Amino acid sequence: MTVELKKEHYPLYINGEWVDTVSQTKVKNKYTNEIFATIGLASKKEVDAAIASARATFDREKGLSPYERYDILKKTADYMLEAKEELAKIITMEVGKPYKDSVVEVERAAQTFEISAEEAKRIHGEGIPVEASPGSENRMAFTVRVPVGVVCAITPFNVPLNLVAHKLAPALAAGNTVVLKPAEVTPIIAAKLVGILEKAGLPKGYVNMISGPGAMIGDLLIEDPRINLYTFTGSPAVGLRIKNRIGLRKACLELGSNSAVIVHSDADMEKAAKLCAGKSFANAGQVCISVQRIYVHSSIIKEFAAKLKEEAEKLVVGDPFDVQTDIGPMISEKEAVRAESWVKEAVEQGAAIITGGKRDGAIYYPTILSQVKEDMKVICEEVFAPIVSLVAYDNIEEAYHLVNQSKYGLQAGIFTSSLNIAMEATKKIHTGGIIINDASQFRADQMPYGGVKESGWGKEGPKYAIEEMTEEKIVVINL
């Protein structure tokens, strides 16, 4: 695919206006390293203005009706699909994600908006039978759900459209106003989305977008008491820092993972190898629920390793705009160098490379390791790169233990033909999600998504995010 490089400038979006700033940030094509766009760099002045706009809009407005929210979000979904090719090209340039995968991301983001639109019409409370309590016979009670107020959405680079959608769309569906801070290296697709929301009729003040370094802007955001809820996807260290500094205000934190998959002795090995290869290395392994650890029954590990190697070596690595490409560059050469150093360290500590272990600039080739130990970084930390490790186990209880000893707990997968083992795994594996006969990297946009332990708390998925982004209020009537 030929891509014409047209450098464009994007301002910030504050109180319904596109606002230029004194300073700008350059945004690079992650494969060619060419600058393809610039965006305004927010200062304290713009951060304050964005928060003030969101706060004033929420306090002043009577609020959009549920149907008005539905209408705007549904139109946004439709407009996104109309602009699918343009949006996918931006994602591919910003992230380095293969174009065919970027198209899927746009389609999923549109679905996230459509689901959120429908959920905007379904927000409800419940009746409470207080009349059943002695002395309350003449009373009637029910609950209503009300928006929390101003939501601060801080989003990551790896899925820069759909993860923005998973924060913006439910927040708006619930009746909140939003201050959006996209990742510094991938802000352009977020700016495009804000423009689509404007086109769909979203009134001014409901969404405000600022851009710039996370350390500086993040500090300004988390210190501001006008914000009621923070929804953040990123590292556990930053998530903990946010939580420690916002006090009693609400937070939804989707943090790290080193997701595990169990391949039991009775598994369909062809299916398991194909799915594990695809979901270990997709988006260059830069997905929170990418497969990082595969625990394989000792009776089949040799055969499984050969099949996984075969599937991994089928993957095409290179230019993300080539329709044949399965894996493009990582977000930066610095991150690829880090991944390379982790593998070298593991090898020095006794690990063996089954395939991969090769770097070319920002591209790190799909890598499978064996003979790893549980204290190696490639096992116990979040690798966030196209690297997966194989570990043998002898019985299923041992496999559960190995999965659970991680400090993370986002999602896990298990391949087995035994219904008993599958159901047992749902009880014994301590993660926010367990995927049966598939890899850990499965997510449908309407499902509840979130982890335990250092993987965070709170749920995404429009229905569940709306619950997080609203407050339940009791109403009691004395008849």
PEQUIDA-V418010 format. One record per residue. RES is the residue in one small letter. SS is DSSP state (alpha for helix, beta for strand, coil for the rest). PSI is psi in whole degrees, 0 to 359 (none if undefined). NEAR is the number of other ideal C-beta (glycine too) atoms within 8 Angstrom. Layout:
RES_SS_PSI_NEAR, RES_SS_PSI_NEAR
//
This chain:
m_coil_131_6, t_coil_130_4, v_coil_120_7, e_coil_127_4, l_coil_105_7, k_coil_109_5, k_coil_126_8, e_beta_156_7, h_beta_138_8, y_beta_122_10, p_coil_178_10, l_beta_169_15, y_beta_111_14, i_beta_124_13, n_coil_42_10, g_coil_10_8, e_beta_145_7, w_beta_114_6, v_beta_121_11, d_coil_156_6, t_coil_166_12, v_coil_317_4, s_coil_158_7, q_beta_158_9, t_beta_136_12, k_beta_137_7, v_beta_127_13, k_beta_149_9, n_coil_120_11, k_coil_346_14, y_coil_314_12, t_coil_343_4, n_coil_13_7, e_coil_148_7, i_beta_123_9, f_beta_350_11, a_beta_162_11, t_beta_156_11, i_beta_151_15, g_beta_142_14, l_coil_116_11, a_coil_143_12, s_coil_182_9, k_alpha_325_6, k_alpha_312_6, e_alpha_323_14, v_alpha_314_14, d_alpha_318_9, a_alpha_321_12, a_alpha_315_16, i_alpha_317_15, a_alpha_320_9, s_alpha_313_14, a_alpha_317_17, r_alpha_313_12, a_alpha_320_9, t_alpha_315_14, f_alpha_318_13, d_alpha_327_6, r_alpha_318_5, e_coil_148_9, k_coil_345_2, g_coil_148_7, l_coil_141_10, s_coil_160_6, p_alpha_321_9, y_alpha_323_8, e_alpha_319_8, r_alpha_314_14, y_alpha_312_13, d_alpha_315_10, i_alpha_316_15, l_alpha_322_17, k_alpha_318_11, k_alpha_321_11, t_alpha_315_15, a_alpha_316_13, d_alpha_316_9, y_alpha_326_11, m_alpha_318_15, l_alpha_325_10, e_alpha_326_6, a_coil_22_10, k_alpha_314_12, e_alpha_316_7, e_alpha_314_8, l_alpha_320_14, a_alpha_321_13, k_alpha_320_12, i_alpha_315_11, i_alpha_315_15, t_alpha_319_15, m_alpha_316_11, e_alpha_320_15, v_alpha_329_15, g_coil_8_13, k_coil_137_12, p_coil_140_11, y_alpha_320_14, k_alpha_327_7, d_alpha_328_10, s_alpha_323_16, v_alpha_316_11, v_alpha_320_8, e_alpha_318_14, v_alpha_315_15, e_alpha_319_10, r_alpha_321_10, a_alpha_321_14, a_alpha_321_13, q_alpha_322_10, t_alpha_319_14, f_alpha_321_15, e_alpha_316_11, i_alpha_317_13, s_alpha_322_16, a_alpha_313_17, e_alpha_319_9, e_alpha_336_13, a_alpha_333_15, k_coil_359_9, r_coil_5_7, i_coil_127_11, h_coil_161_5, g_coil_207_8, e_coil_157_6, g_beta_140_5, i_beta_120_8, p_coil_62_6, v_alpha_338_10, e_alpha_346_9, a_alpha_350_5, s_coil_133_6, p_coil_132_4, g_coil_352_4, s_coil_21_9, e_coil_332_6, n_coil_16_6, r_beta_154_11, m_beta_142_8, a_beta_150_12, f_beta_163_10, t_beta_154_11, v_beta_154_8, r_beta_129_12, v_beta_150_8, p_beta_149_11, v_coil_332_13, g_coil_245_10, v_beta_125_16, v_beta_131_17, c_beta_119_13, a_beta_117_14, i_beta_117_12, t_coil_157_13, p_coil_177_9, f_coil_336_10, n_coil_328_11, v_coil_74_9, p_coil_349_16, l_coil_307_14, n_alpha_329_11, l_alpha_335_12, v_alpha_317_16, a_alpha_321_13, h_alpha_346_14, k_alpha_313_17, l_alpha_310_14, a_alpha_311_16, p_alpha_324_15, a_alpha_315_14, l_alpha_321_17, a_alpha_326_16, a_coil_350_14, g_coil_13_10, n_coil_169_15, t_beta_160_15, v_beta_140_16, v_beta_117_16, l_beta_129_15, k_beta_96_15, p_coil_167_13, a_coil_141_10, e_coil_328_10, v_coil_350_10, t_coil_56_13, p_coil_346_14, i_alpha_318_12, i_alpha_328_15, a_alpha_319_16, a_alpha_320_13, k_alpha_318_12, l_alpha_318_15, v_alpha_320_12, g_alpha_324_9, i_alpha_320_12, l_alpha_319_12, e_alpha_315_9, k_alpha_326_8, a_coil_355_11, g_coil_14_7, l_coil_124_10, p_coil_158_9, k_coil_149_8, g_coil_341_12, y_coil_327_11, v_beta_132_12, n_beta_128_16, m_beta_129_15, i_beta_158_14, s_coil_150_16, g_coil_185_10, p_coil_135_6, g_alpha_322_10, a_alpha_312_6, m_alpha_307_8, i_alpha_323_14, g_alpha_318_12, d_alpha_317_8, l_alpha_321_11, l_alpha_314_15, i_alpha_344_13, e_coil_351_7, d_coil_117_9, p_coil_352_4, r_coil_348_8, i_coil_133_15, n_coil_330_9, l_beta_140_16, y_beta_129_15, t_beta_119_16, f_beta_137_13, t_beta_124_11, g_coil_208_8, s_coil_152_8, p_alpha_324_10, a_alpha_316_6, v_alpha_321_11, g_alpha_316_14, l_alpha_322_8, r_alpha_318_9, i_alpha_310_14, k_alpha_320_9, n_alpha_337_6, r_alpha_349_8, i_alpha_359_10, g_coil_230_4, l_coil_1_3, r_coil_159_9, k_beta_153_8, a_beta_142_14, c_beta_117_17, l_beta_117_11, e_beta_107_13, l_coil_216_15, g_coil_177_11, s_coil_157_14, n_coil_64_13, s_coil_141_17, a_beta_152_15, v_beta_136_16, i_beta_131_18, v_beta_103_14, h_coil_169_13, s_coil_336_6, d_coil_14_7, a_coil_157_13, d_coil_100_8, m_alpha_325_11, e_alpha_312_7, k_alpha_315_10, a_alpha_316_13, a_alpha_317_13, k_alpha_314_9, l_alpha_322_10, c_alpha_322_16, a_alpha_312_14, g_alpha_321_10, k_alpha_4_13, s_alpha_326_18, f_alpha_353_15, a_alpha_142_13, n_alpha_37_11, a_alpha_34_14, g_alpha_9_16, q_coil_60_11, v_coil_137_10, c_coil_326_13, i_coil_19_11, s_coil_144_16, v_coil_125_15, q_coil_327_16, r_beta_128_15, i_beta_115_15, y_beta_117_13, v_beta_136_14, h_beta_137_12, s_coil_335_8, s_coil_343_5, i_coil_4_12, i_alpha_323_11, k_alpha_314_6, e_alpha_318_8, f_alpha_318_14, a_alpha_320_13, a_alpha_319_8, k_alpha_319_11, l_alpha_318_16, k_alpha_315_11, e_alpha_316_9, e_alpha_320_13, a_alpha_321_14, e_alpha_351_8, k_alpha_338_7, l_coil_136_11, v_coil_127_9, v_beta_134_10, g_coil_219_9, d_coil_118_7, p_coil_344_14, f_coil_354_11, d_coil_127_9, v_coil_342_6, q_coil_345_5, t_coil_133_14, d_coil_329_9, i_beta_124_15, g_coil_201_16, p_coil_163_12, m_coil_176_15, i_coil_336_12, s_coil_160_9, e_alpha_326_8, k_alpha_317_6, e_alpha_324_12, a_alpha_322_16, v_alpha_319_9, r_alpha_314_9, a_alpha_316_17, e_alpha_319_11, s_alpha_325_8, w_alpha_319_13, v_alpha_316_15, k_alpha_318_8, e_alpha_317_10, a_alpha_318_15, v_alpha_318_11, e_alpha_333_6, q_coil_4_8, g_coil_355_8, a_coil_159_15, a_beta_143_8, i_beta_119_11, i_beta_319_11, t_beta_157_10, g_coil_219_13, g_coil_21_9, k_coil_139_7, r_beta_142_10, d_beta_94_5, g_coil_236_7, a_coil_357_14, i_beta_128_14, y_beta_126_15, y_coil_150_12, p_coil_126_14, t_beta_130_14, i_beta_130_15, l_beta_151_16, s_beta_177_10, q_coil_36_6, v_coil_159_13, k_coil_155_8, e_coil_343_8, d_coil_5_5, m_coil_146_13, k_alpha_322_9, v_alpha_346_14, i_alpha_309_14, c_alpha_344_9, e_coil_170_7, e_coil_114_10, v_coil_325_12, f_coil_52_8, a_coil_167_14, p_coil_65_14, i_beta_130_16, v_beta_146_16, s_beta_141_16, l_beta_134_15, v_beta_134_11, a_beta_149_9, y_beta_161_13, d_coil_329_6, n_coil_160_6, i_alpha_328_10, e_alpha_322_6, e_alpha_320_9, a_alpha_315_13, y_alpha_317_12, h_alpha_316_8, l_alpha_319_13, v_alpha_315_14, n_alpha_343_10, q_coil_357_6, s_coil_150_11, k_coil_350_5, y_beta_167_14, g_beta_62_13, l_coil_288_16, q_beta_156_15, a_beta_161_14, g_beta_158_16, i_beta_134_15, f_beta_120_13, t_coil_153_13, s_coil_2_5, s_coil_119_8, l_alpha_324_5, n_alpha_315_6, i_alpha_320_12, a_alpha_314_12, m_alpha_325_8, e_alpha_320_9, a_alpha_325_14, t_alpha_332_9, k_alpha_325_6, k_alpha_341_8, i_coil_126_12, h_coil_83_7, t_coil_166_13, g_coil_338_10, g_beta_146_12, i_beta_126_11, i_beta_119_12, i_beta_129_10, n_coil_38_10, d_coil_167_8, a_coil_170_13, s_coil_336_16, q_coil_60_13, f_coil_132_11, r_coil_124_7, a_coil_140_5, d_coil_344_12, q_coil_353_7, m_coil_157_8, p_coil_135_9, y_beta_120_11, g_coil_163_14, g_coil_186_16, v_beta_175_8, k_beta_224_9, e_coil_6_9, s_coil_358_17, g_beta_191_13, w_beta_164_8, g_coil_161_11, k_coil_143_11, e_beta_180_13, g_coil_123_12, p_alpha_309_15, k_alpha_317_11, y_alpha_326_12, a_alpha_323_16, i_alpha_321_14, e_alpha_320_9, e_alpha_325_12, m_coil_12_15, t_beta_165_13, e_beta_141_7, e_beta_126_8, k_beta_131_9, i_beta_136_8, v_beta_123_8, v_beta_128_8, i_beta_126_7, n_beta_107_5, l_coil_none_5
//
